[in-house]
Amino acid sequence: MAVAETTSTKPAHREALLKAIASERRIQILEWLKDPVAHFPTQVHGDPLVDGACNQFIAEKLGVSQPAASRHLKVLADAGLIIPTPRKGWTYYRRDEASIDALKRQLQEL
């Protein structure tokens, strides 16, 4: 009996995941988002534990322009590793722990 391909095992999704973790900056973003309270300033809107960190704070901490940070965040979001939450004109990002755990398991199986 053939095993059905899940979204996370389809070649296109696997490629997106590998692309997402192929950048040291994107890995750094994922590390910071483990504990947004410790790594980012207090936010006016959005709870860092519920919504994550504001895209502006991520760009500033990375030391890159807003468009450059947005590209990194889009790659992570497209791979399903982070979840964007729009709030009051800003976008907040948090880790998708289930997707990250699935990625870790896949990498261990290689």
N, C-alpha and C positions, 0 to 999 in steps of 0.2 A: 504494500500500500504506500503510495507516495505521500510525503508530508506536504501539506499546503503551505505556501509561502505567506508569512505574515508581512505586514507593512514594514516592520523593522528588519526583515530578512530579504526583501526585494533588492535587487542590485542597485537600483537608483537611490533607494533610501540609504543603503549601506554606503554608497559613494558620498551622499550628503553628510552622513555622520562622520566619515573619515575626513572629509574636507573641513568640517566644523572643528575637529580636534587637531587639525594639522597646523594650526596657528598658535604660537605661544601667547599672543594677546587674547585669543578666544579662550584658551585654557585659563588664563589669568582672570578673565571675566567670570568664568564658572567658579573659580576658587573664591573670588570676592563675594559672589552671590550665595555662597554657603552660609555666610554670616553678614548680611548687609548692614546691620546695626553697627558692627565693629569696623566696617570698611568705608562707609559713606556717611556724609553729614546728615543731620536731622532734616527730614522732608516736610514741606508744608502740607502737601496732599499725599495720600497714600501711605499705608502702613508698611514699613519695610519687611516685616515678617509675613504679611499677607500678600502684598502687591509686589514686593521686591524693591529694587533701586531704580531711581529716575535715570532715564537715558542721558541727561545732561551731566549728572554726577559720574556716570560711567565714562563718558567722553573725557571729562576733566581728569579723572584718576588715571585713565590710559595715557593722557597727554597727547590726544589726537583731536582733530576737528570733529564737529558733530556729524558731518557726512561720513567720515571714516569710521567712527564708532557705530553709526547706523548700519553700515555695511557688515561689520563684524556681528552685530546683534541680529541682523537679518539672516545671516548664515546659520547662527546658532538656533534661531527660531524656526527656520525652514527645516532644520535637522530634528526639530522637536525637543531640543535640549533645554530651551528656556521658553517661558510663557510670557508674551507681552500683554499688559493690561493698560489700556488707555484711561486716563483720568485727568480731567480739567485741563486739557490741552497738552499734557505730557504723556509719555509712555513709560511705564514701569516694567521691569523685567525680573522674573524670579526663575529659579531652577525648576525643571520638571524632574523630580527625583526618580519617578518610576522609569522614565526614558533613560536617565543617566545610569540607573542600576541595570537596565536591559543592555545598554551599550557595554558596560563593564563585563557582563556575562558573555556577550558576544566576543569581546576581545580576548577573554580567557580561553575561549573555545578555538581560537585560531592556532 
